[in-house]
């Protein structure tokens, strides 16, 4: 699934489903100037940028989505 800026809102709980650290949980903060990237606040409080395509929503039924 390819994410877009309309897919996520500030404060949404997200998980990295791709990349070097799949399963990393965080809170969506904002889309970067390059709309293919977003800032998330990871569970440890660190703010990092990740490609939007790596993000998915965390849900009660599926806390850590797996592709």
C-alpha positions in Angstrom: 0.0 0.0 0.0 1.4 3.4 -0.9 0.6 6.0 1.8 -0.3 9.6 1.0 -0.4 12.7 3.2 -4.2 12.2 3.5 -3.7 8.7 4.9 -2.2 9.9 8.2 -3.1 12.6 10.7 -0.9 14.2 13.4 -1.1 11.9 16.5 -1.9 8.7 14.6 -0.2 5.6 16.0 2.0 4.1 13.3 4.3 1.2 12.7 7.2 0.8 10.3 6.4 -2.2 8.1 9.5 -1.9 5.9 13.0 -0.7 6.1 15.8 -1.5 8.6 13.6 -1.7 11.7 10.2 -3.2 10.8 7.9 -3.2 13.8 9.1 0.1 15.2 6.1 1.9 16.8 5.6 5.6 16.8 3.3 8.6 16.5 2.9 10.4 13.2 3.9 14.0 13.4 3.9 15.5 9.9 4.7 15.1 6.2 8.0 16.6 5.2 8.5 19.1 2.4 9.2 16.1 0.2 5.8 14.5 0.6 7.3 11.0 0.2 8.8 11.4 3.7 7.3 11.9 7.2 8.5 12.6 10.7 7.4 10.2 13.4 8.1 10.3 17.1 9.3 6.8 17.9 8.3 5.1 21.2 11.6 6.1 22.7 10.8 9.8 22.1 13.3 10.3 19.2 11.9 12.0 16.2 13.0 10.5 12.9 12.1 10.8 9.2 11.0 7.7 7.3 9.6 7.1 3.8 5.8 7.3 3.9 5.6 4.0 2.0 7.2 2.3 5.1 4.4 3.4 7.4 1.1 1.8 8.3 -1.5 2.4 11.0 -1.5 0.5 14.3 -4.9 -1.0 15.0 -6.3 -2.9 18.0 -7.0 -5.9 15.8 -3.5 -5.7 14.2 -1.1 -3.9 16.5 1.9 -4.6 14.3 0.9 -5.1 10.6 3.0 -7.6 8.6 3.2 -7.6 4.9 
